């Protein structure tokens, strides 16, 4: 009986230690962005428009940008995955491809952070780019007035 009890106890402790760590849902990234929105204003159709969002780690532990995603292929975020020490700054670069997209636009980028000490601590911030794309000229001349 003692052998069965010991076997069950051992099996249960192995099963418990094999459980994955859970994400700390109460953790908030300590990345304070200098701005969360960028307005390009009027831009011509064709060239790519770029901007940078700078943030400062105001916490007591390093943070890491683990992902940055946009809702469509016309918006491309870029970032470094190196840990940002407390008190230091990092950047998220965002590009917008205006080719074939005349008119107003507003695009959102979701930036995901994790703790540089405990990767189970994650959180996110939202950034927005907006503006108006001026269409290319069609290359045809308007009709002459009579």
C-alpha contacts under 8 A as a table, 3 or more apart, distances in Angstrom:
res1	aa1	res2	aa2	distance
1	X	4	X	5.18
1	X	5	X	6.22
2	X	5	X	5.07
2	X	6	X	6.03
3	X	6	X	5.10
3	X	7	X	6.02
4	X	7	X	5.03
4	X	8	X	6.14
5	X	8	X	5.16
5	X	9	X	6.11
6	X	9	X	5.05
6	X	10	X	6.05
7	X	10	X	5.15
7	X	11	X	6.10
8	X	11	X	5.10
8	X	12	X	6.07
9	X	12	X	5.20
9	X	13	X	6.25
10	X	13	X	5.26
10	X	14	X	6.30
11	X	14	X	5.24
11	X	15	X	6.24
12	X	15	X	5.10
12	X	16	X	6.20
13	X	16	X	5.12
13	X	17	X	6.19
14	X	17	X	5.22
14	X	18	X	6.29
15	X	18	X	5.25
15	X	19	X	6.85
16	X	19	X	5.59
21	X	120	X	6.99
22	X	120	X	6.50
23	X	120	X	4.57
23	X	121	X	5.66
23	X	122	X	6.93
24	X	27	X	5.77
24	X	120	X	6.09
24	X	121	X	4.92
24	X	122	X	6.96
25	X	121	X	7.21
25	X	122	X	7.39
25	X	123	X	7.89
27	X	121	X	5.91
27	X	122	X	6.66
27	X	123	X	6.79
28	X	122	X	7.34
28	X	123	X	5.66
28	X	124	X	7.96
29	X	63	X	7.43
29	X	113	X	6.35
29	X	114	X	7.14
29	X	115	X	7.56
29	X	122	X	7.11
29	X	123	X	5.55
29	X	124	X	6.98
30	X	56	X	7.86
30	X	57	X	5.46
30	X	58	X	5.31
30	X	59	X	5.08
30	X	63	X	7.67
31	X	55	X	5.69
31	X	56	X	5.41
31	X	57	X	4.73
31	X	58	X	6.34
31	X	59	X	7.79
31	X	63	X	7.94
32	X	55	X	5.13
32	X	56	X	5.26
32	X	57	X	6.53
32	X	58	X	6.88
33	X	36	X	6.25
33	X	53	X	6.83
33	X	54	X	5.69
33	X	55	X	4.01
33	X	56	X	6.51
34	X	53	X	7.14
34	X	54	X	5.91
34	X	55	X	5.96
35	X	38	X	7.44
35	X	53	X	6.61
35	X	54	X	7.49
36	X	53	X	7.25
36	X	126	X	7.03
36	X	127	X	4.81
36	X	128	X	6.29
37	X	127	X	5.72
37	X	128	X	4.55
37	X	129	X	5.69
37	X	130	X	7.82
38	X	51	X	7.57
38	X	128	X	6.33
38	X	129	X	4.84
38	X	130	X	6.41
39	X	129	X	5.89
39	X	130	X	4.91
39	X	131	X	5.44
40	X	43	X	6.85
40	X	49	X	7.72
40	X	129	X	7.36
40	X	130	X	6.15
40	X	131	X	4.90
40	X	132	X	7.53
41	X	130	X	7.50
41	X	131	X	4.67
41	X	132	X	5.97
42	X	131	X	6.01
42	X	132	X	4.79
42	X	133	X	5.83
42	X	134	X	6.56
43	X	49	X	7.73
43	X	131	X	7.37
43	X	132	X	6.22
43	X	133	X	5.00
43	X	134	X	5.99
44	X	47	X	6.98
44	X	98	X	7.50
44	X	133	X	5.52
44	X	134	X	4.83
44	X	135	X	6.59
44	X	136	X	7.15
45	X	98	X	5.11
45	X	99	X	5.34
45	X	100	X	6.88
45	X	101	X	6.95
45	X	102	X	6.35
45	X	133	X	5.55
45	X	134	X	5.63
45	X	135	X	5.31
45	X	136	X	5.78
46	X	97	X	7.22
46	X	98	X	5.27
46	X	99	X	4.16
46	X	100	X	7.28
46	X	136	X	7.83
47	X	97	X	6.77
47	X	98	X	6.28
47	X	99	X	6.85
48	X	95	X	6.47
48	X	96	X	5.54
48	X	97	X	4.59
48	X	98	X	5.99
48	X	99	X	7.80
49	X	95	X	5.59
49	X	96	X	5.15
49	X	97	X	6.59
49	X	98	X	7.36
50	X	93	X	7.23
50	X	94	X	5.74
50	X	95	X	4.32
50	X	96	X	6.37
51	X	93	X	5.94
51	X	94	X	5.50
51	X	95	X	6.53
52	X	91	X	6.39
52	X	92	X	5.67
52	X	93	X	4.44
52	X	94	X	6.12
53	X	91	X	5.58
53	X	92	X	5.17
53	X	93	X	6.38
53	X	94	X	7.84
54	X	89	X	6.84
54	X	90	X	5.81
54	X	91	X	4.47
54	X	92	X	6.51
55	X	89	X	5.49
55	X	90	X	5.45
55	X	91	X	6.22
56	X	87	X	6.38
56	X	88	X	5.71
56	X	89	X	4.27
56	X	90	X	6.43
57	X	62	X	7.46
57	X	63	X	7.09
57	X	84	X	6.68
57	X	85	X	6.76
57	X	86	X	5.13
57	X	87	X	5.32
57	X	88	X	5.78
57	X	89	X	6.23
57	X	90	X	8.00
58	X	86	X	5.92
58	X	87	X	5.64
59	X	62	X	7.54
59	X	86	X	5.64
59	X	87	X	7.49
60	X	86	X	5.60
61	X	85	X	6.67
61	X	86	X	5.79
61	X	115	X	7.07
61	X	116	X	6.75
61	X	117	X	6.83
62	X	83	X	5.81
62	X	84	X	5.26
62	X	85	X	4.41
62	X	86	X	5.67
62	X	115	X	6.16
62	X	116	X	4.64
62	X	117	X	6.71
63	X	83	X	5.49
63	X	84	X	5.30
63	X	85	X	6.80
63	X	86	X	7.95
63	X	113	X	6.54
63	X	114	X	5.71
63	X	115	X	4.57
63	X	116	X	4.62
63	X	117	X	7.84
64	X	81	X	5.99
64	X	82	X	6.30
64	X	83	X	4.65
64	X	84	X	6.16
64	X	113	X	5.44
64	X	114	X	5.31
64	X	115	X	6.21
64	X	116	X	5.67
65	X	68	X	7.63
65	X	79	X	7.21
65	X	80	X	7.01
65	X	81	X	5.56
65	X	82	X	7.68
65	X	83	X	7.62
65	X	111	X	7.06
65	X	112	X	5.88
65	X	113	X	4.49
65	X	114	X	6.56
66	X	81	X	6.30
66	X	111	X	7.86
66	X	112	X	5.64
66	X	113	X	5.48
66	X	114	X	6.56
67	X	111	X	5.87
67	X	112	X	5.07
67	X	113	X	7.17
68	X	77	X	6.07
68	X	78	X	7.23
68	X	79	X	7.44
68	X	109	X	6.54
68	X	110	X	5.50
68	X	111	X	4.31
68	X	112	X	6.13
69	X	76	X	7.76
69	X	77	X	6.64
69	X	109	X	5.49
69	X	110	X	5.34
69	X	111	X	6.66
70	X	73	X	7.36
70	X	75	X	5.99
70	X	76	X	6.71
70	X	77	X	7.07
70	X	107	X	7.40
70	X	108	X	6.05
70	X	109	X	4.55
70	X	110	X	6.52
71	X	75	X	7.59
71	X	107	X	7.17
71	X	108	X	6.65
71	X	109	X	7.10
72	X	75	X	6.08
73	X	76	X	6.82
74	X	95	X	7.99
74	X	96	X	5.63
74	X	97	X	5.04
74	X	98	X	7.44
75	X	94	X	6.89
75	X	95	X	5.62
75	X	96	X	4.63
75	X	97	X	6.53
75	X	107	X	7.28
76	X	94	X	5.59
76	X	95	X	5.08
76	X	96	X	6.53
77	X	92	X	6.71
77	X	93	X	5.57
77	X	94	X	4.32
77	X	95	X	6.38
77	X	109	X	7.31
78	X	92	X	5.91
78	X	93	X	5.03
78	X	94	X	6.30
79	X	91	X	6.71
79	X	92	X	5.11
79	X	93	X	6.41
80	X	91	X	7.91
80	X	92	X	7.97
83	X	116	X	6.08
84	X	88	X	6.09
84	X	89	X	6.67
84	X	90	X	6.58
84	X	116	X	7.97
85	X	88	X	5.47
98	X	101	X	5.29
98	X	102	X	7.19
98	X	133	X	6.61
99	X	102	X	7.81
101	X	133	X	6.77
101	X	135	X	7.90
102	X	132	X	7.31
102	X	133	X	4.70
102	X	134	X	5.78
102	X	135	X	5.01
103	X	132	X	5.32
103	X	133	X	4.98
103	X	134	X	6.56
103	X	135	X	7.42
104	X	130	X	7.48
104	X	131	X	5.72
104	X	132	X	4.08
104	X	133	X	6.15
105	X	130	X	5.32
105	X	131	X	5.54
105	X	132	X	6.07
105	X	133	X	7.76
106	X	128	X	6.87
106	X	129	X	5.71
106	X	130	X	4.16
106	X	131	X	6.74
107	X	128	X	5.63
107	X	129	X	5.32
107	X	130	X	6.25
108	X	126	X	6.70
108	X	127	X	5.67
108	X	128	X	4.50
108	X	129	X	6.51
109	X	126	X	5.77
109	X	127	X	5.08
109	X	128	X	6.20
110	X	124	X	6.63
110	X	125	X	5.87
110	X	126	X	4.71
110	X	127	X	6.40
111	X	124	X	5.37
111	X	125	X	5.25
111	X	126	X	6.26
111	X	127	X	7.60
112	X	122	X	7.02
112	X	123	X	5.77
112	X	124	X	4.27
112	X	125	X	6.63
113	X	122	X	5.55
113	X	123	X	5.39
113	X	124	X	5.80
114	X	118	X	7.49
114	X	119	X	5.51
114	X	120	X	7.16
114	X	121	X	5.45
114	X	122	X	4.24
114	X	123	X	6.44
115	X	118	X	5.23
115	X	119	X	5.41
115	X	120	X	7.48
115	X	121	X	5.50
115	X	122	X	6.58
116	X	119	X	6.42
118	X	121	X	5.87
119	X	122	X	6.93
137	X	140	X	7.87
